[in-house]
Amino acid sequence: MVGVALEAAKQLEAEGIDAEVINLRSLRPLDVDAIVTSVKKTNRIVSVEEVCPLACMGSEIAAIMMENAFDWLDAPVVRVCGADVPMPYAANLEKLAIPQPDSVVQAAKSVCYR
């Protein structure tokens, strides 16, 4: 999803929103310090991942940030996840099931109250 997030960041930049994209590279161990540092800088989090929203890494990141960076958040944590459906095999349906740059842009605007 890094490519999707970077494309969304380009679109946001054109609209005057400077988005920071973090590629965590590994989830175990999770680089909590990198996320907290970003929250302290931006005061917001939009997590992006392909999986369905139930019990996903975005949920864990939201919980960890509530514990470690709550005082710096100016907006709720927003998760952009895949659709809560079995992953389709057909490419056109798969594209509909996973997050696209437009959904990330919309989520980022929502945490910026635009």
N, C-alpha and C positions, 0 to 999 in steps of 0.2 A: 504493500500500500504506500510505500515511500514515493513511488512515481506519481500516484494519484494525489498524494498530499503536496508534492512539489508543483504539480500542475495547478492545483487549487491555490497554492501560495502565489503563483504568477497571476492568476485571475484576481486574487484579492489585492495584490500590489497595484494592479491597474485601477483599482477602486480606492486606493489610498489606505489600505490596511496592510501593515507589515506583519506577516505571519512567520513565526519561527517553527521550523520542521525539525523534529528530533527523530533520528533513526536509532532505536535502542539496540539493534543488532542481536541482542540476546535477551531472553526474558528470565533466564535463570543462570546466574544471578541477575536480578533486576537492578538497573542503575538508578536507584531512587534519588541520589544526589543530583543527577543530570535533570531529572524531571522537576525536582524542587527548585533548582537554579532557574530553570525556564519559567516556572510559575512565579518566582520572585521578580523576574524580568517582565513578564507579560501579564500577569495576574489572571490568566485564563488557561483552560485545558480543553482541547478537542482531541479525543483519541479516535484513531481510524484503524479498523481491522476488518478482514473479510468474513470472519466467523459470525454466527448468529449471536444475538445479544445475551442470551442466557448463559451465565457463568463464564463470561469471556474475560480476556486480559484487561479490557477497558474497565470492566467492573472492579477488578482488583486495583488498577491504577487509581480509579476514583476513590476507593476506600483508603488506600495508602496516602493519597493527597489530602483527604479529610483529616487524617491523623497527623501528617507532617507539614502541610502547607495551607491549612484552612484560613489562617489569618491573612494570607496574601491573595486569596481568590476573590475577584470582584464579580464573578458570575458562576453559576453552577457548572460542574463538569458535564460536558456533552460527549456522548459516545456516538460515533458513526460506525455502524456495523452492517454486516450482510443481512439479507432478508432471513427471517426465521422460517426457512423452508429447506427441504433437502436440496443439496447443490445439483442444479440441472446439468445435463451432459451437453446439450446444444449450446453453442457459443453465444447465440443471440439471447438465450434465456439466462445463461451464466452472467452476461453483462448486466442484465436487469437485477440479478441477485446480489451482486457485490457493489460496494460503494464506488461511486464515480466522482470526479472532481466537483461537479455541480452540487452534490449532496454535502461535500466537505465545505464548500464555499457558503452554502446556506447555514450550516452549523456554526461556522466561524462568525458569520454576520450576526447570528442569534446571540452569541456570547459577547459581541461588541455592541449589542442593542441597536442594530441597524436594520 
